[in-house]
Amino acid sequence: MAALSDAAGPSTSHLFYQTRQRRPQVDRAEGIYLWDVGGRRYLDGCSGAMVSNIGHGNPRVLAAMQAQMQQTTFAYRLHFENAPAEELAARLATLVGGDLDRVFFVSGGSEAVESCIKLARQHAIAIGQPQRYKVISRYPSYHGSTLGALALTGYTPMTAPFGPMLQAAPQIPAPTVYLDRDGGDAAAAGRRYADLLEQEILRQGVETVLAFIMEPVGGASTGALVAPDTYYPRIREICDRYGVLLIHDEVMCGAGRTGRFLAAEHWGVVPDLIALSKGLGAGYAPLGAMVASRRVVEPVLDAGGFVHGYTYAGNPIACAAGLAVLGELLECDLMGNAERMGLRLRQGLERLKARHALVGDVRGKGLLLAMELVADRFSMTPLPPERMAAARLTEIALTHGLILYWRRTRGGLRGDHVMVCPPLIINGDQVDELLELLDAALSEWALEMSRA
Ligand SMILES: Cc1ncc(COP(=O)(O)O)c(C=O)c1O
């Protein structure tokens, strides 16, 4: 297939991203499939970057956006309110529930995370605790590429070049209990990993710690990491004990992907601040949101206001798209489908694990699933990093017409996984089709890996 590999030198294109890697040009997309300009069809096995939750080309969303475009495409928030933003904020407040009923719109995940940490900081100042400024995060993790969100990120290749420019954030190990293989029970391990937060808060000095940020179900940096059930409530308790705000980064796992609107609902844990994006705009418009407790927002507004904002915040077209996406999610029971199809896909991935020795682990929730690839399943020894195992599997899968998303598992330095996260509209036959394509790709890849 043309144009899959790295170009040897500068190309004629004026466009650049991370590398010289070139990709086929997309022609059109519909449902769970995309076609390139050569007419080749691809099954979107990772919803782009876990974004296209309701699939491509949804007529209801397109019509809603078009109708909004005809009314107004932009009205600046300092001059006008707009109905789609107001309505979407109200729907989000209802869906999230409790006192998390204040919504601040942004255009993407990094902006949502930046907003959470800046609101947390202003809240500390507003309540007379200006000495609190440290945000504790986890390693590995991913919270975004802007410098504030990057400072919280635990993915060494992405943070290392910017080290001197980042506000150093204390980090605790993510609960990679599956790697411990110590025969201990998961409940105890969950508590042990959560207690690392308490130890870190005490080490840093309680009075200096502002917030703790975590992905309730891990995204690409960990390969859909799920902690033991005991972890989640214990983290909440520890945050409460020390007056530390709990920020859930639901940019990838939120908006229905795990089978609940928020991934944290699986554990009944309520954070103080939530970052949402990807599935909210679902690829139709750049859209993100911070959903915040009114306990946090009101003191900041009383104290003079939130010193933060983006030009495109609350854009009427983006919010109209978001509303239509939510409509599809709820009325077509896509969260129920994510749960049902997630189960079917997971069982299929487990079968592939049984057939392919280099698959070490299958994990995740709903349709946020990943496979970890290892040299030895029993010791979970990673494959040699120079083999670029997950990247190679992704390339091979693409030649089979299946799009996957790969990352390194252990802080970006070692370990390999692929995310298998199709749109939430996928049906049973399509899950089986995805599994067949993946099986073929795994067989070809394993043969390649077996050669020295
Ligand atoms: C958990 C999480 N947080 C934040 C981000 C950053 O989002 P964006 O790329 O839209 O800025 C991502 C993106 O992958 C993510 O997965």
The ligand as an ORCA input file, in Angstrom:
! r2SCAN-3c Opt
* xyz 0 1
  C      -6.522     11.677     29.315
  C      -6.185     12.783     28.365
  N      -6.077     14.040     28.817
  C      -5.801     15.068     27.998
  C      -5.582     14.878     26.661
  C      -5.256     16.038     25.755
  O      -6.261     16.265     24.855
  P      -6.026     17.135     23.523
  O      -5.103     16.348     22.666
  O      -7.397     17.288     22.957
  O      -5.455     18.442     23.941
  C      -5.665     13.581     26.138
  C      -5.424     13.308     24.706
  O      -5.146     12.226     24.304
  C      -5.979     12.502     27.020
  O      -6.075     11.242     26.573
*
